[in-house]
Amino acid sequence: MRGIVIHFLQQDILNLHPMIYLGFAAIWMLILVSAVISVRSLEIPVGFKVVWLLLIFFVPIAGLALYALRCLLRADWKALAPLFHSRKLNQHLPSAKAPNVPRRKA
């Protein structure tokens, strides 16, 4: 195991097999396709979609990182509320229940 780690860190010839690069390329293409589909599904003006796509394609790592951060900041976190059972978390998340409003008599 030690030998494998040393070869990996030194980028020995064992790590420079073409299939490794093909695997990295396939993973990168899947990430890009996923980001493009996600950007296209956003309900924002077309100009903002174009800006996000240009950022993702021309500044690849930083663009994907910024888009991931944007998705995390705008995510719907209500699904996580039951996992934590925290009063503070429950106070910050709006309830899906309708408020109790007394009905007027006709």
C-alpha positions as a LaTeX table, in Angstrom:
\begin{tabular}{lrrr}
\hline
Residue & $x$ (\AA) & $y$ (\AA) & $z$ (\AA) \\
\hline
Met1 & 0.00 & 0.00 & 0.00 \\
Arg2 & 2.85 & 2.34 & 0.83 \\
Gly3 & 4.33 & 1.78 & $-2.61$ \\
Ile4 & 1.04 & 2.69 & $-4.30$ \\
Val5 & 0.79 & 5.95 & $-2.35$ \\
Ile6 & 4.40 & 6.86 & $-3.15$ \\
His7 & 3.85 & 6.15 & $-6.87$ \\
Phe8 & 0.69 & 8.26 & $-6.80$ \\
Leu9 & 2.38 & 11.22 & $-5.13$ \\
Gln10 & 5.40 & 11.07 & $-7.43$ \\
Gln11 & 3.25 & 10.66 & $-10.54$ \\
Asp12 & 5.21 & 7.64 & $-11.53$ \\
Ile13 & 4.63 & 6.08 & $-14.94$ \\
Leu14 & 2.10 & 3.69 & $-13.37$ \\
Asn15 & $-0.31$ & 6.61 & $-12.95$ \\
Leu16 & $-0.01$ & 7.97 & $-16.48$ \\
His17 & $-2.20$ & 5.35 & $-18.15$ \\
Pro18 & $-4.53$ & 6.78 & $-20.83$ \\
Met19 & $-7.60$ & 5.22 & $-19.19$ \\
Ile20 & $-7.09$ & 7.46 & $-16.15$ \\
Tyr21 & $-7.32$ & 10.52 & $-18.37$ \\
Leu22 & $-10.37$ & 9.13 & $-20.17$ \\
Gly23 & $-12.01$ & 8.54 & $-16.80$ \\
Phe24 & $-11.27$ & 12.10 & $-15.68$ \\
Ala25 & $-12.61$ & 13.44 & $-18.98$ \\
Ala26 & $-15.82$ & 11.41 & $-18.64$ \\
Ile27 & $-16.38$ & 12.62 & $-15.07$ \\
Trp28 & $-15.70$ & 16.23 & $-16.11$ \\
Met29 & $-18.19$ & 15.97 & $-18.98$ \\
Leu30 & $-20.85$ & 14.56 & $-16.64$ \\
Ile31 & $-20.29$ & 17.45 & $-14.23$ \\
Leu32 & $-20.56$ & 19.99 & $-17.05$ \\
Val33 & $-23.71$ & 18.40 & $-18.48$ \\
Ser34 & $-25.25$ & 18.38 & $-15.00$ \\
Ala35 & $-24.41$ & 22.06 & $-14.50$ \\
Val36 & $-25.83$ & 23.03 & $-17.92$ \\
Ile37 & $-29.08$ & 21.17 & $-17.25$ \\
Ser38 & $-29.31$ & 22.80 & $-13.82$ \\
Val39 & $-28.72$ & 26.30 & $-15.22$ \\
Arg40 & $-31.29$ & 25.77 & $-17.97$ \\
Ser41 & $-33.91$ & 24.76 & $-15.40$ \\
Leu42 & $-33.49$ & 27.94 & $-13.32$ \\
Glu43 & $-36.29$ & 30.46 & $-13.36$ \\
Ile44 & $-34.08$ & 33.46 & $-14.08$ \\
Pro45 & $-33.81$ & 35.73 & $-17.14$ \\
Val46 & $-32.03$ & 34.33 & $-20.19$ \\
Gly47 & $-29.19$ & 36.85 & $-19.80$ \\
Phe48 & $-28.32$ & 35.50 & $-16.36$ \\
Lys49 & $-28.43$ & 31.94 & $-17.70$ \\
Val50 & $-25.97$ & 32.91 & $-20.43$ \\
Val51 & $-23.67$ & 34.54 & $-17.87$ \\
Trp52 & $-23.70$ & 31.41 & $-15.69$ \\
Leu53 & $-23.01$ & 29.16 & $-18.68$ \\
Leu54 & $-20.14$ & 31.34 & $-19.89$ \\
Leu55 & $-18.68$ & 31.40 & $-16.40$ \\
Ile56 & $-18.95$ & 27.62 & $-16.10$ \\
Phe57 & $-17.34$ & 26.99 & $-19.50$ \\
Phe58 & $-14.62$ & 29.64 & $-19.58$ \\
Val59 & $-13.57$ & 29.60 & $-15.92$ \\
Pro60 & $-14.29$ & 25.92 & $-15.34$ \\
Ile61 & $-13.31$ & 25.14 & $-11.76$ \\
Ala62 & $-14.12$ & 28.55 & $-10.28$ \\
Gly63 & $-17.34$ & 28.80 & $-12.30$ \\
Leu64 & $-18.59$ & 25.42 & $-11.11$ \\
Ala65 & $-17.59$ & 26.25 & $-7.53$ \\
Leu66 & $-19.46$ & 29.56 & $-7.64$ \\
Tyr67 & $-22.52$ & 27.91 & $-9.16$ \\
Ala68 & $-22.46$ & 25.18 & $-6.49$ \\
Leu69 & $-22.24$ & 27.88 & $-3.80$ \\
Arg70 & $-25.18$ & 29.72 & $-5.39$ \\
Cys71 & $-27.21$ & 26.49 & $-5.38$ \\
Leu72 & $-26.38$ & 25.83 & $-1.73$ \\
Leu73 & $-27.31$ & 29.34 & $-0.67$ \\
Arg74 & $-30.66$ & 29.26 & $-2.49$ \\
Ala75 & $-31.56$ & 25.68 & $-1.60$ \\
Asp76 & $-34.77$ & 24.72 & 0.16 \\
Trp77 & $-33.53$ & 23.50 & 3.54 \\
Lys78 & $-36.96$ & 22.55 & 4.91 \\
Ala79 & $-36.31$ & 18.90 & 4.10 \\
Leu80 & $-33.45$ & 18.85 & 6.63 \\
Ala81 & $-35.52$ & 20.18 & 9.55 \\
Pro82 & $-36.72$ & 16.74 & 10.74 \\
Leu83 & $-33.14$ & 15.47 & 10.81 \\
Phe84 & $-31.95$ & 17.96 & 13.39 \\
His85 & $-35.00$ & 18.54 & 15.63 \\
Ser86 & $-33.57$ & 21.87 & 16.63 \\
Arg87 & $-35.79$ & 24.63 & 17.92 \\
Lys88 & $-33.53$ & 27.24 & 16.38 \\
Leu89 & $-33.61$ & 25.52 & 12.98 \\
Asn90 & $-37.39$ & 25.13 & 13.18 \\
Gln91 & $-37.77$ & 28.81 & 14.08 \\
His92 & $-35.73$ & 29.93 & 11.06 \\
Leu93 & $-37.60$ & 27.73 & 8.58 \\
Pro94 & $-41.08$ & 28.84 & 7.58 \\
Ser95 & $-43.83$ & 26.34 & 8.24 \\
Ala96 & $-45.73$ & 24.84 & 5.33 \\
Lys97 & $-48.97$ & 25.01 & 7.34 \\
Ala98 & $-51.47$ & 27.73 & 6.61 \\
Pro99 & $-51.98$ & 30.22 & 9.44 \\
Asn100 & $-55.13$ & 29.86 & 11.53 \\
Val101 & $-57.36$ & 32.66 & 10.36 \\
Pro102 & $-60.89$ & 32.77 & 11.78 \\
Arg103 & $-63.57$ & 32.61 & 9.11 \\
Arg104 & $-66.15$ & 35.33 & 8.86 \\
Lys105 & $-69.79$ & 34.47 & 9.15 \\
Ala106 & $-71.83$ & 35.17 & 6.05 \\
\hline
\end{tabular}
